[in-house]
Amino acid sequence: MTTQIDKFFQMRKKYRGAHLLGLGIFFLAWIARSVYKIAKLDLENLHLVIFLILLLSLIYLAYYAIRFNIVERKIKQDVSLREALHDELFQLNELKAWRTAFFSVIGFNVLIALLSFFIVFEDLMLIFITALLIGFGSYSLTLYILDQ
Amino acid sequence: MEDKKILNTLKIQRAKKDLTQEQLAQLVGVTRKTINTVEKGKYIPSTYLALKLSRALGVSVEEIFQLNTDSYS
């Protein structure tokens, strides 16, 4: 018999996975957009396709973010569920995920610093958002892997 | 820093009590994943969880967790 704890654990894992998939698609489209923006390519059709992928993945991401938050809220409302699903192993995994995110962002910044010797980055907002995506993505991915 | 080597008999003790991982997890208030990870020796639980496990299984902490003396010789 599946307990409430296990049911919510599986639900959380499923929504995190779905959210991660959306984030991955969004990230790839974002990188493609960034590359053609930095390279100053003028490809009308590609621009439209990437814009559509970004838009659709954003809608998908928002949908799963809401579902994930509903599950998290239900977990927080129940004391026994909250204690079990935020147990010491989960807290340790969260810590590892934060550490991975931190070092991923540091690594990305070092890469950008090195590349800036050869390329002029005019759009700093683009770099900033990419760094955020890398940080958030590596946090979610680490937690997802450690939950397996 | 020295690598911590702790052996555990959690799986055996749980089997003696005829409990599933899920039932034991519910008794001590953690997820099945945590019990599984401890049983495999991938995660060393805190003193608090070790005490809860010993109480749930009705055995002493030392009966569940032992230092691997080989790693200290």
Backbone of each chain as ProteinMPNN parsed JSONL, in Angstrom:
{"seq_chain_A": "MTTQIDKFFQMRKKYRGAHLLGLGIFFLAWIARSVYKIAKLDLENLHLVIFLILLLSLIYLAYYAIRFNIVERKIKQDVSLREALHDELFQLNELKAWRTAFFSVIGFNVLIALLSFFIVFEDLMLIFITALLIGFGSYSLTLYILDQ", "coords_chain_A": {"N_chain_A": [[0.841, -1.201, 0.0], [0.557, 2.179, -0.847], [1.818, 4.887, 0.937], [0.739, 8.136, 2.141], [2.957, 9.773, 2.282], [4.754, 8.632, 0.457], [3.267, 8.909, -1.854], [3.101, 11.713, -2.181], [5.808, 12.204, -2.389], [6.456, 10.971, -4.814], [4.841, 12.505, -6.493], [5.989, 15.043, -6.22], [8.499, 14.542, -7.282], [7.835, 13.875, -9.904], [6.671, 16.286, -10.887], [8.834, 17.974, -10.562], [10.594, 16.866, -12.387], [9.177, 17.264, -14.794], [9.11, 20.027, -14.837], [11.786, 20.542, -15.045], [12.325, 19.533, -17.577], [10.956, 21.37, -19.185], [12.421, 23.614, -18.531], [14.875, 22.905, -19.58], [14.334, 22.845, -22.361], [13.62, 25.509, -22.731], [16.022, 26.701, -22.008], [17.817, 25.775, -23.996], [16.695, 26.961, -26.276], [17.005, 29.578, -25.521], [19.794, 29.823, -25.437], [20.356, 29.43, -28.156], [19.103, 31.711, -29.179], [20.65, 33.666, -27.918], [23.16, 33.191, -29.073], [22.743, 33.799, -31.815], [22.134, 36.424, -31.503], [24.41, 37.57, -30.389], [26.213, 36.976, -32.396], [25.135, 38.52, -34.281], [23.377, 37.705, -36.352], [21.088, 37.721, -39.062], [18.396, 36.244, -39.271], [15.343, 35.795, -40.186], [13.252, 33.771, -40.145], [14.265, 31.842, -38.361], [14.392, 33.318, -36.055], [11.677, 33.665, -35.484], [10.861, 30.996, -35.052], [12.418, 30.291, -32.809], [11.464, 32.156, -31.02], [8.817, 31.256, -30.732], [9.28, 28.719, -29.568], [10.431, 29.521, -27.159], [8.267, 30.896, -26.031], [6.257, 28.894, -25.835], [7.556, 27.038, -24.171], [7.767, 28.585, -21.91], [5.108, 28.843, -21.119], [4.543, 26.173, -20.56], [6.413, 25.784, -18.515], [5.397, 27.556, -16.57], [2.932, 26.352, -16.016], [3.725, 23.874, -14.85], [5.193, 24.868, -12.733], [3.235, 26.016, -11.165], [1.709, 23.735, -10.503], [3.626, 22.273, -9.115], [4.053, 23.983, -6.962], [1.574, 23.864, -5.729], [1.566, 21.251, -4.763], [3.759, 21.427, -3.002], [2.723, 23.278, -1.182], [0.628, 21.827, -0.064], [2.104, 19.873, 1.2], [3.461, 21.393, 3.106], [1.379, 22.183, 4.703], [0.562, 19.978, 6.143], [1.718, 18.51, 9.034], [3.064, 15.978, 9.518], [3.617, 15.171, 6.925], [5.229, 17.272, 6.071], [7.439, 17.028, 7.79], [8.429, 14.503, 7.043], [8.875, 14.719, 4.256], [10.644, 16.782, 4.124], [12.896, 15.814, 5.292], [16.05, 14.88, 6.954], [17.776, 13.874, 4.955], [16.77, 15.009, 2.629], [17.231, 17.691, 3.221], [20.011, 17.68, 3.242], [20.474, 17.019, 0.586], [19.382, 19.292, -0.601], [21.22, 21.182, 0.205], [23.475, 20.279, -1.163], [22.553, 20.727, -3.726], [22.344, 23.536, -3.783], [25.03, 24.151, -3.536], [26.045, 23.068, -5.912], [24.693, 24.697, -7.749], [25.787, 27.185, -7.095], [28.529, 26.845, -7.765], [28.218, 26.316, -10.473], [27.29, 28.741, -11.491], [29.462, 30.359, -10.847], [31.405, 29.116, -12.449], [30.315, 29.648, -14.984], [30.523, 32.428, -15.015], [33.283, 32.732, -14.986], [33.9, 31.599, -17.445], [32.614, 33.438, -19.165], [34.101, 35.69, -18.531], [36.584, 34.946, -19.559], [35.92, 34.619, -22.262], [35.295, 37.224, -22.875], [37.622, 38.436, -23.559], [37.888, 37.997, -26.181], [35.413, 38.397, -27.385], [32.971, 40.972, -27.638], [30.609, 41.626, -25.291], [27.652, 43.043, -25.579], [25.05, 43.065, -24.648], [24.316, 42.945, -21.492], [22.273, 42.107, -19.901], [21.402, 39.791, -21.051], [23.488, 38.033, -20.435], [23.244, 38.038, -17.68], [20.651, 36.921, -17.279], [21.091, 34.413, -18.421], [22.988, 33.386, -16.634], [21.391, 33.219, -14.351], [19.535, 31.299, -15.212], [21.231, 29.099, -15.52], [22.069, 28.722, -12.88], [19.603, 28.223, -11.535], [18.719, 26.039, -13.011], [20.761, 24.106, -12.598], [20.481, 23.727, -9.885], [17.873, 22.596, -9.684], [18.225, 20.325, -11.301], [20.223, 18.891, -9.906], [18.86, 18.303, -7.509], [16.829, 16.724, -8.558], [18.268, 14.53, -9.61], [19.434, 13.539, -7.254], [17.184, 12.697, -5.947], [16.519, 10.36, -7.144]], "CA_chain_A": [[0.0, 0.0, 0.0], [1.357, 3.404, -0.911], [1.456, 5.846, 1.974], [0.595, 9.535, 1.716], [4.315, 10.304, 2.138], [5.297, 8.141, -0.805], [2.45, 9.495, -2.929], [3.548, 13.097, -2.371], [7.21, 12.142, -2.826], [6.418, 10.673, -6.25], [4.254, 13.665, -7.176], [6.996, 16.107, -6.218], [9.552, 14.126, -8.218], [7.268, 13.952, -11.255], [6.537, 17.693, -11.285], [10.181, 18.55, -10.689], [11.112, 16.35, -13.656], [8.474, 17.946, -15.886], [9.574, 21.414, -14.785], [13.168, 20.5, -15.523], [12.262, 19.33, -19.02], [10.574, 22.676, -19.736], [13.557, 24.519, -18.328], [15.899, 22.476, -20.535], [13.937, 23.306, -23.703], [13.716, 26.97, -22.696], [17.446, 27.049, -21.946], [18.418, 25.539, -25.322], [16.203, 28.02, -27.173], [17.61, 30.826, -25.04], [21.192, 29.81, -25.883], [20.325, 29.649, -29.611], [18.769, 33.129, -29.355], [21.812, 34.455, -27.484], [24.245, 33.025, -30.044], [22.517, 34.582, -33.039], [22.12, 37.842, -31.147], [25.81, 37.993, -30.222], [26.849, 36.888, -33.728], [24.393, 39.505, -35.106], [22.833, 37.062, -37.55], [19.757, 38.238, -39.403], [17.615, 35.138, -39.82], [13.954, 36.104, -39.829], [12.475, 32.563, -39.823], [14.84, 31.236, -37.155], [13.982, 34.197, -34.964], [10.274, 33.359, -35.197], [10.812, 29.628, -34.494], [12.972, 30.344, -31.447], [10.518, 32.927, -30.196], [7.693, 30.363, -30.438], [9.751, 27.694, -28.612], [10.574, 30.207, -25.868], [6.93, 31.21, -25.521], [5.585, 27.646, -25.453], [8.217, 26.448, -23.007], [7.436, 29.433, -20.761], [3.748, 28.462, -20.695], [4.721, 24.837, -19.977], [7.12, 25.995, -17.242], [4.48, 28.199, -15.629], [1.939, 25.341, -15.653], [4.317, 22.926, -13.901], [5.611, 25.6, -11.525], [2.02, 26.155, -10.348], [1.372, 22.403, -9.976], [4.663, 21.939, -8.134], [3.819, 24.791, -5.767], [0.367, 23.352, -5.064], [2.015, 20.062, -4.015], [4.612, 21.899, -1.899], [1.856, 23.924, -0.19], [-0.076, 20.742, 0.637], [3.104, 19.228, 2.068], [3.76, 22.291, 4.226], [0.204, 22.314, 5.57], [0.452, 18.773, 6.971], [2.949, 18.412, 9.843], [3.787, 14.718, 9.298], [4.123, 15.194, 5.541], [6.323, 18.26, 6.009], [8.61, 16.453, 8.466], [8.973, 13.378, 6.273], [9.342, 15.122, 2.926], [11.773, 17.705, 4.288], [13.731, 15.142, 6.295], [17.481, 15.274, 6.931], [18.409, 13.539, 3.667], [16.317, 16.04, 1.691], [17.953, 18.923, 3.562], [21.39, 17.498, 2.78], [20.419, 17.107, -0.878], [19.163, 20.706, -0.932], [22.511, 21.842, 0.421], [24.328, 19.879, -2.294], [22.011, 21.388, -4.917], [22.758, 24.946, -3.691], [26.476, 24.189, -3.791], [26.226, 22.85, -7.352], [24.222, 25.91, -8.432], [26.768, 28.23, -6.831], [29.735, 26.614, -8.56], [27.858, 26.423, -11.893], [27.241, 30.177, -11.825], [30.861, 30.826, -10.8], [32.039, 28.573, -13.658], [29.791, 30.391, -16.132], [31.105, 33.774, -14.97], [34.697, 32.609, -15.372], [33.872, 31.375, -18.898], [32.271, 34.719, -19.809], [35.259, 36.581, -18.343], [37.621, 34.523, -20.525], [35.433, 34.914, -23.619], [35.239, 38.671, -23.095], [38.893, 38.87, -24.157], [37.765, 37.828, -27.638], [34.097, 38.853, -27.862], [32.404, 42.082, -26.872], [29.223, 41.342, -24.893], [26.96, 44.327, -25.433], [23.82, 42.883, -23.865], [24.662, 42.341, -20.202], [21.061, 41.474, -19.363], [21.421, 38.445, -21.622], [24.45, 37.276, -19.617], [22.659, 37.95, -16.341], [19.543, 35.946, -17.318], [21.691, 33.088, -18.675], [23.59, 32.954, -15.359], [20.27, 32.832, -13.476], [19.004, 30.031, -15.73], [22.212, 28.053, -15.197], [21.99, 28.508, -11.431], [18.329, 27.589, -11.199], [18.688, 24.739, -13.688], [21.653, 23.132, -11.944], [19.868, 23.431, -8.577], [16.761, 21.658, -9.906], [18.752, 19.072, -11.855], [20.9, 18.159, -8.822], [17.832, 17.749, -6.614], [16.128, 15.662, -9.286], [19.165, 13.358, -9.675], [19.601, 12.985, -5.906], [15.9, 12.099, -5.554], [16.299, 9.081, -7.862]], "C_chain_A": [[0.882, 1.261, 0.0], [0.886, 4.387, 0.154], [1.321, 7.24, 1.358], [1.97, 10.128, 1.416], [4.888, 9.912, 0.783], [4.565, 8.753, -1.999], [2.923, 10.928, -3.231], [5.0, 13.16, -2.837], [7.268, 11.917, -4.34], [5.882, 11.856, -7.047], [5.268, 14.794, -7.309], [8.096, 15.805, -7.239], [9.078, 14.277, -9.67], [7.183, 15.41, -11.74], [7.89, 18.38, -11.418], [10.8, 18.134, -12.025], [10.504, 17.072, -14.844], [8.94, 19.398, -15.984], [10.976, 21.534, -15.367], [13.225, 20.343, -17.045], [11.939, 20.659, -19.724], [11.723, 23.657, -19.665], [14.674, 24.203, -19.325], [15.602, 22.979, -21.94], [14.082, 24.831, -23.786], [15.182, 27.409, -22.766], [18.125, 26.885, -23.312], [17.996, 26.622, -26.314], [16.845, 29.364, -26.812], [19.068, 30.942, -25.513], [21.261, 30.086, -27.394], [20.059, 31.123, -29.916], [19.984, 34.012, -29.026], [22.928, 34.398, -28.519], [23.977, 33.872, -31.292], [22.439, 36.081, -32.763], [23.562, 38.379, -31.03], [26.513, 38.003, -31.58], [26.208, 37.861, -34.728], [23.934, 38.907, -36.44], [21.429, 37.612, -37.809], [18.951, 37.137, -40.088], [16.169, 35.259, -39.332], [13.164, 34.869, -39.352], [12.947, 31.905, -38.532], [14.411, 32.026, -35.926], [12.562, 33.85, -34.51], [10.137, 31.984, -34.522], [11.304, 29.633, -33.04], [12.043, 31.108, -30.506], [9.334, 32.046, -29.791], [8.077, 29.286, -29.408], [9.867, 28.311, -27.213], [9.217, 30.453, -25.216], [6.225, 29.951, -25.018], [6.229, 27.01, -24.218], [7.962, 27.277, -21.747], [6.06, 29.078, -20.204], [3.804, 27.108, -19.968], [5.37, 24.949, -18.59], [6.193, 26.572, -16.178], [3.452, 27.192, -15.118], [2.514, 24.391, -14.594], [4.834, 23.605, -12.638], [4.415, 25.739, -10.587], [1.673, 24.807, -9.702], [2.36, 21.976, -8.88], [4.428, 22.7, -6.825], [2.577, 24.35, -5.004], [0.739, 22.145, -4.189], [2.837, 20.482, -2.795], [3.771, 22.54, -0.787], [1.11, 22.875, 0.633], [0.862, 20.044, 1.619], [3.343, 20.089, 3.313], [2.594, 22.407, 5.209], [0.049, 21.128, 6.525], [1.775, 18.531, 7.708], [3.741, 17.131, 9.543], [4.367, 14.641, 7.888], [5.33, 16.109, 5.427], [7.602, 17.68, 6.621], [9.263, 15.359, 7.63], [9.574, 13.83, 4.939], [10.414, 16.21, 2.95], [12.697, 17.125, 5.353], [15.216, 15.475, 6.104], [18.18, 14.951, 5.618], [18.031, 14.589, 2.62], [17.071, 17.351, 1.943], [19.416, 18.864, 3.103], [21.457, 17.621, 1.251], [20.214, 18.545, -1.351], [20.465, 21.495, -0.834], [23.465, 21.541, -0.75], [23.873, 20.59, -3.565], [22.412, 22.863, -4.95], [24.238, 25.095, -4.043], [26.764, 24.024, -5.287], [25.828, 24.101, -8.128], [25.247, 27.031, -8.294], [27.999, 28.067, -7.736], [29.45, 26.667, -10.065], [27.868, 27.888, -12.334], [28.656, 30.77, -11.823], [31.581, 30.386, -12.087], [31.61, 29.328, -14.902], [30.413, 31.791, -16.182], [32.575, 33.772, -15.385], [34.78, 32.443, -16.888], [33.591, 32.68, -19.65], [33.45, 35.696, -19.707], [36.36, 36.243, -19.347], [37.212, 34.876, -21.952], [35.441, 36.404, -23.929], [36.565, 39.245, -23.614], [38.792, 38.854, -25.684], [36.462, 38.382, -28.214], [33.618, 40.018, -26.997], [30.94, 41.749, -26.576], [28.507, 42.672, -24.63], [25.745, 44.217, -24.524], [24.137, 42.162, -22.544], [23.472, 41.644, -19.549], [20.971, 40.013, -19.822], [22.341, 37.518, -20.801], [23.861, 37.012, -18.23], [21.558, 36.882, -16.298], [20.085, 34.529, -17.559], [22.308, 32.533, -17.39], [22.508, 32.476, -14.39], [19.704, 31.478, -13.889], [19.929, 28.868, -15.386], [22.142, 27.709, -13.698], [20.737, 27.745, -11.039], [18.249, 26.179, -11.785], [19.553, 23.711, -12.987], [21.148, 22.774, -10.548], [18.782, 22.36, -8.741], [17.255, 20.301, -10.392], [19.442, 18.233, -10.763], [19.88, 17.519, -7.882], [17.11, 16.582, -7.265], [16.98, 14.389, -9.323], [19.28, 12.709, -8.28], [18.317, 12.332, -5.381], [15.672, 10.726, -6.185], [16.585, 7.882, -6.965]], "O_chain_A": [[1.836, 1.363, 0.772], [-0.305, 4.681, 0.256], [1.728, 7.485, 0.222], [2.147, 10.873, 0.452], [5.434, 10.744, 0.057], [5.174, 9.071, -3.02], [3.117, 11.298, -4.388], [5.378, 14.058, -3.589], [8.022, 12.579, -5.052], [6.385, 12.177, -8.124], [5.392, 15.418, -8.363], [8.559, 16.691, -7.958], [9.816, 14.742, -10.538], [7.576, 15.721, -12.865], [8.079, 19.251, -12.267], [11.443, 18.936, -12.703], [11.205, 17.449, -15.783], [9.139, 19.926, -17.078], [11.302, 22.485, -16.077], [14.068, 20.944, -17.712], [12.565, 21.018, -20.721], [11.974, 24.423, -20.595], [15.333, 25.104, -19.845], [16.491, 23.476, -22.631], [14.593, 25.369, -24.768], [15.536, 28.349, -23.477], [18.904, 27.74, -23.734], [18.81, 27.134, -27.083], [17.178, 30.169, -27.683], [19.516, 32.01, -25.931], [22.098, 30.861, -27.858], [20.697, 31.712, -30.788], [20.3, 34.961, -29.743], [23.567, 35.408, -28.815], [24.865, 34.576, -31.773], [22.647, 36.902, -33.656], [23.881, 39.472, -31.499], [27.298, 38.902, -31.883], [26.67, 38.006, -35.859], [24.082, 39.515, -37.5], [20.688, 37.925, -36.877], [18.836, 37.1, -41.313], [15.836, 34.871, -38.212], [12.503, 34.902, -38.313], [12.139, 31.467, -37.713], [14.104, 31.451, -34.882], [12.283, 33.754, -33.315], [9.397, 31.829, -33.55], [10.675, 29.047, -32.16], [11.869, 30.738, -29.345], [8.897, 32.083, -28.641], [7.305, 28.98, -28.5], [9.46, 27.711, -26.219], [9.04, 30.248, -24.016], [5.668, 29.936, -23.92], [5.535, 26.507, -23.334], [7.943, 26.735, -20.642], [5.863, 29.017, -18.991], [3.198, 26.927, -18.912], [4.943, 24.307, -17.63], [6.203, 26.133, -15.028], [3.134, 27.176, -13.929], [1.879, 24.134, -13.571], [4.905, 22.975, -11.583], [4.551, 25.599, -9.371], [1.38, 24.741, -8.508], [1.975, 21.399, -7.864], [4.579, 22.151, -5.733], [2.529, 24.448, -3.778], [0.298, 22.027, -3.046], [2.642, 19.964, -1.696], [4.062, 22.37, 0.397], [0.972, 23.001, 1.85], [0.463, 19.674, 2.723], [3.417, 19.575, 4.429], [2.789, 22.691, 6.391], [-0.536, 21.269, 7.599], [2.821, 18.369, 7.08], [4.953, 17.189, 9.338], [5.462, 14.117, 7.681], [6.322, 15.777, 4.778], [8.692, 17.814, 6.065], [10.487, 15.293, 7.52], [10.649, 13.376, 4.547], [11.018, 16.52, 1.924], [13.213, 17.847, 6.206], [15.587, 16.244, 5.217], [19.084, 15.678, 5.207], [18.87, 15.007, 1.822], [17.492, 18.029, 1.006], [19.98, 19.856, 2.641], [22.369, 18.238, 0.701], [20.784, 18.97, -2.356], [20.765, 22.349, -1.668], [24.159, 22.426, -1.25], [24.695, 21.006, -4.381], [22.775, 23.388, -6.003], [24.642, 26.023, -4.743], [27.597, 24.728, -5.857], [26.53, 24.519, -9.049], [25.539, 27.739, -9.258], [28.446, 29.016, -8.379], [30.331, 27.021, -10.849], [28.382, 28.23, -13.399], [29.002, 31.576, -12.686], [32.273, 31.18, -12.725], [32.429, 29.619, -15.775], [30.782, 32.279, -17.25], [33.047, 34.695, -16.049], [35.619, 33.063, -17.541], [34.248, 32.987, -20.645], [33.758, 36.426, -20.649], [36.99, 37.135, -19.914], [38.019, 35.358, -22.747], [35.574, 36.809, -25.084], [36.623, 40.393, -24.053], [39.498, 39.582, -26.382], [36.407, 38.785, -29.376], [33.834, 40.042, -25.785], [30.132, 41.608, -27.494], [28.723, 43.328, -23.611], [25.441, 45.121, -23.745], [24.213, 40.935, -22.495], [23.634, 40.719, -18.755], [20.527, 39.134, -19.083], [21.995, 36.371, -20.52], [23.969, 35.912, -17.688], [21.533, 36.044, -15.396], [19.595, 33.565, -16.971], [22.167, 31.347, -17.092], [22.676, 31.471, -13.7], [19.428, 30.621, -13.049], [19.473, 27.788, -15.01], [22.157, 26.538, -13.318], [20.796, 26.754, -10.311], [17.771, 25.25, -11.135], [19.133, 22.569, -12.799], [21.356, 21.655, -10.077], [18.774, 21.354, -8.032], [16.77, 19.259, -9.952], [19.264, 17.016, -10.706], [20.01, 16.354, -7.506], [16.814, 15.578, -6.616], [16.467, 13.293, -9.094], [19.23, 11.486, -8.15], [18.369, 11.506, -4.469], [14.743, 10.012, -5.808], [16.453, 6.739, -7.402]]}, "seq_chain_B": "MEDKKILNTLKIQRAKKDLTQEQLAQLVGVTRKTINTVEKGKYIPSTYLALKLSRALGVSVEEIFQLNTDSYS", "coords_chain_B": {"N_chain_B": [[40.769, 14.496, 5.598], [39.452, 11.743, 7.411], [37.8, 9.003, 5.883], [34.521, 8.196, 6.646], [33.502, 5.122, 7.899], [30.861, 3.224, 8.304], [29.084, 0.457, 9.284], [25.921, -1.114, 8.736], [23.028, -2.814, 10.039], [20.509, -2.476, 9.309], [18.664, -3.389, 7.372], [18.443, -6.091, 8.004], [17.497, -6.002, 10.64], [15.098, -4.747, 10.195], [13.8, -6.631, 8.648], [13.551, -8.655, 10.521], [11.598, -7.613, 12.121], [9.577, -7.712, 10.395], [8.913, -5.58, 8.683], [8.191, -3.265, 6.065], [10.16, -1.088, 3.952], [8.769, 1.218, 3.601], [6.885, 1.173, 5.693], [8.576, 1.355, 7.91], [9.715, 3.803, 7.384], [7.511, 5.451, 7.711], [7.042, 5.078, 10.414], [9.256, 6.325, 11.598], [9.142, 8.817, 10.521], [10.268, 9.69, 8.042], [11.202, 9.652, 4.51], [10.725, 6.841, 2.246], [12.829, 6.667, 0.587], [14.923, 7.721, 2.103], [15.271, 5.72, 4.052], [16.015, 3.622, 2.401], [18.408, 4.653, 1.335], [19.972, 4.796, 3.631], [20.087, 2.091, 4.341], [21.576, 1.072, 2.215], [23.978, 2.116, 2.835], [24.775, 4.503, 1.832], [24.206, 6.84, 3.0], [24.805, 8.316, 6.112], [22.927, 8.403, 8.924], [21.688, 11.053, 11.132], [22.303, 11.422, 14.698], [19.875, 11.717, 15.934], [18.02, 10.561, 14.1], [19.055, 7.992, 14.054], [18.58, 7.163, 16.678], [15.81, 7.23, 16.667], [15.295, 5.221, 14.833], [16.334, 3.022, 16.198], [14.598, 2.901, 18.341], [12.169, 2.43, 17.041], [12.652, -0.079, 15.997], [13.168, -1.544, 18.203], [15.672, -2.211, 19.198], [19.141, -1.733, 20.237], [21.12, 1.171, 19.357], [23.691, 0.47, 18.668], [23.346, -2.088, 17.764], [22.303, -1.727, 15.324], [23.986, 0.091, 13.975], [27.427, -0.045, 13.345], [30.886, 0.651, 13.879], [33.209, 0.361, 11.263], [35.719, -1.541, 11.943], [37.994, -2.211, 10.5], [38.672, -0.008, 8.954], [39.833, 1.611, 10.787], [42.08, 0.48, 11.663]], "CA_chain_B": [[39.795, 13.982, 6.57], [39.258, 10.302, 7.29], [36.521, 8.588, 5.332], [33.728, 7.524, 7.675], [33.035, 3.791, 7.504], [29.897, 2.702, 9.275], [28.304, -0.67, 8.772], [24.62, -1.162, 9.392], [22.226, -4.037, 9.889], [19.13, -1.972, 9.27], [17.83, -4.258, 6.538], [18.214, -7.335, 8.763], [16.629, -5.669, 11.79], [13.759, -4.429, 9.642], [13.221, -7.915, 8.226], [13.184, -9.372, 11.755], [10.333, -7.024, 12.596], [8.639, -7.886, 9.295], [8.464, -4.255, 8.249], [8.674, -2.821, 4.759], [10.869, 0.207, 4.042], [7.737, 2.251, 3.678], [6.322, 1.155, 7.053], [9.601, 1.876, 8.823], [9.831, 5.238, 7.084], [6.365, 6.122, 8.328], [7.231, 5.016, 11.871], [10.262, 7.284, 12.059], [8.853, 10.13, 9.938], [11.123, 10.073, 6.902], [10.722, 9.03, 3.27], [11.244, 5.502, 1.953], [14.113, 6.933, -0.06], [15.916, 7.899, 3.168], [15.533, 4.391, 4.632], [16.749, 2.89, 1.371], [19.759, 5.218, 1.228], [20.698, 4.392, 4.852], [20.324, 0.635, 4.232], [22.657, 0.834, 1.248], [25.21, 2.688, 3.376], [25.148, 5.722, 1.09], [23.968, 7.995, 3.864], [24.903, 8.044, 7.55], [21.91, 9.266, 9.548], [22.052, 11.83, 12.323], [22.068, 10.707, 15.962], [18.43, 11.791, 16.162], [17.352, 9.539, 13.29], [19.552, 6.673, 14.501], [17.851, 6.842, 17.913], [14.417, 6.948, 16.293], [15.3, 3.897, 14.184], [16.542, 1.989, 17.219], [13.356, 2.807, 19.118], [11.141, 1.81, 16.192], [12.969, -1.496, 15.779], [13.286, -2.181, 19.514], [17.051, -2.684, 19.43], [20.03, -0.606, 20.55], [21.733, 1.822, 18.187], [24.893, -0.311, 18.311], [22.945, -3.293, 17.025], [22.01, -1.319, 13.934], [25.16, 0.74, 13.376], [28.727, -0.382, 13.937], [32.066, 1.206, 13.203], [33.982, -0.638, 10.532], [37.024, -1.5, 12.633], [39.072, -2.344, 9.507], [39.088, 1.309, 8.468], [40.523, 2.325, 11.867], [43.277, -0.248, 12.071]], "C_chain_B": [[39.556, 12.502, 6.329], [37.854, 9.974, 6.782], [35.74, 7.803, 6.394], [33.23, 6.185, 7.156], [32.121, 3.265, 8.597], [29.094, 1.588, 8.624], [26.926, -0.61, 9.429], [23.854, -2.44, 9.076], [20.746, -3.675, 9.789], [18.191, -2.897, 8.495], [17.456, -5.55, 7.293], [17.238, -7.082, 9.918], [15.201, -5.386, 11.334], [13.044, -5.717, 9.243], [12.769, -8.729, 9.44], [11.834, -8.895, 12.291], [9.222, -7.129, 11.543], [8.025, -6.542, 8.825], [8.985, -3.964, 6.846], [9.415, -1.501, 4.968], [9.87, 1.341, 4.27], [7.141, 2.348, 5.095], [7.313, 1.733, 8.059], [9.757, 3.391, 8.638], [8.71, 6.016, 7.77], [6.514, 6.157, 9.859], [8.211, 6.073, 12.38], [10.116, 8.675, 11.429], [9.849, 10.61, 8.903], [10.536, 9.437, 5.633], [11.346, 7.638, 3.112], [12.646, 5.602, 1.349], [15.231, 7.048, 0.992], [16.281, 6.548, 3.79], [16.395, 3.579, 3.667], [18.207, 3.345, 1.28], [20.608, 4.827, 2.447], [21.051, 2.906, 4.756], [21.494, 0.315, 3.3], [24.002, 1.39, 1.719], [25.671, 3.94, 2.649], [25.016, 6.968, 1.952], [24.042, 7.568, 5.328], [23.917, 8.969, 8.262], [22.441, 10.03, 10.753], [21.789, 10.971, 13.565], [20.569, 10.622, 16.24], [17.7, 10.688, 15.391], [17.792, 8.138, 13.707], [18.813, 6.225, 15.761], [16.388, 6.494, 17.614], [14.305, 5.563, 15.66], [15.444, 2.793, 15.228], [15.281, 1.81, 18.056], [12.268, 2.087, 18.314], [11.376, 0.307, 16.013], [13.165, -2.269, 17.093], [14.652, -2.792, 19.77], [17.939, -1.474, 19.744], [20.645, -0.047, 19.256], [22.933, 1.009, 17.701], [24.551, -1.588, 17.548], [22.64, -2.963, 15.562], [23.261, -0.758, 13.251], [26.434, 0.346, 14.113], [29.837, 0.303, 13.144], [32.763, 0.08, 12.465], [35.402, -0.591, 11.075], [38.198, -1.598, 11.671], [39.613, -0.981, 9.078], [39.833, 2.106, 9.537], [41.811, 1.631, 12.296], [44.506, 0.266, 11.325]], "O_chain_B": [[39.468, 12.056, 5.185], [36.865, 10.58, 7.192], [36.263, 6.848, 6.969], [32.608, 6.118, 6.096], [32.574, 2.907, 9.684], [28.506, 1.76, 7.556], [26.785, -0.114, 10.547], [24.007, -3.05, 8.017], [19.865, -4.461, 10.136], [17.063, -3.15, 8.919], [16.322, -6.026, 7.228], [16.293, -7.84, 10.137], [14.232, -5.742, 12.006], [11.844, -5.873, 9.469], [11.741, -9.405, 9.398], [11.047, -9.67, 12.834], [8.091, -6.697, 11.764], [6.819, -6.412, 8.611], [10.089, -4.372, 6.488], [9.311, -0.878, 6.024], [10.114, 2.278, 5.029], [6.924, 3.439, 5.621], [6.939, 2.5, 8.946], [9.909, 4.144, 9.6], [8.929, 7.089, 8.332], [6.156, 7.141, 10.507], [8.021, 6.643, 13.454], [10.867, 9.594, 11.756], [10.229, 11.781, 8.881], [9.503, 8.77, 5.685], [12.345, 7.307, 3.75], [13.511, 4.753, 1.568], [16.335, 6.541, 0.796], [17.456, 6.265, 4.025], [17.369, 2.94, 4.064], [19.119, 2.527, 1.163], [21.803, 4.56, 2.321], [22.178, 2.511, 5.053], [22.29, -0.587, 3.561], [25.033, 1.165, 1.086], [26.805, 4.389, 2.819], [25.622, 8.004, 1.681], [23.422, 6.584, 5.731], [24.062, 10.19, 8.204], [23.487, 9.704, 11.313], [21.136, 9.931, 13.488], [20.062, 9.604, 16.712], [16.87, 9.971, 15.951], [16.988, 7.206, 13.71], [18.461, 5.053, 15.899], [15.81, 5.593, 18.221], [13.351, 4.827, 15.911], [14.771, 1.764, 15.159], [14.937, 0.69, 18.434], [11.543, 1.245, 18.844], [10.432, -0.473, 15.893], [13.31, -3.492, 17.089], [14.766, -3.786, 20.487], [17.533, -0.33, 19.54], [20.678, -0.711, 18.22], [23.166, 0.872, 16.5], [25.366, -2.101, 16.781], [22.716, -3.825, 14.687], [23.557, -1.088, 12.103], [26.505, 0.4, 15.34], [29.744, 0.504, 11.933], [32.891, -1.028, 12.986], [36.189, 0.285, 10.714], [39.289, -1.121, 11.983], [40.812, -0.803, 8.866], [40.403, 3.155, 9.241], [42.537, 2.114, 13.165], [45.611, -0.231, 11.539]]}, "name": "protein", "num_of_chains": 2, "seq": "MTTQIDKFFQMRKKYRGAHLLGLGIFFLAWIARSVYKIAKLDLENLHLVIFLILLLSLIYLAYYAIRFNIVERKIKQDVSLREALHDELFQLNELKAWRTAFFSVIGFNVLIALLSFFIVFEDLMLIFITALLIGFGSYSLTLYILDQMEDKKILNTLKIQRAKKDLTQEQLAQLVGVTRKTINTVEKGKYIPSTYLALKLSRALGVSVEEIFQLNTDSYS"}
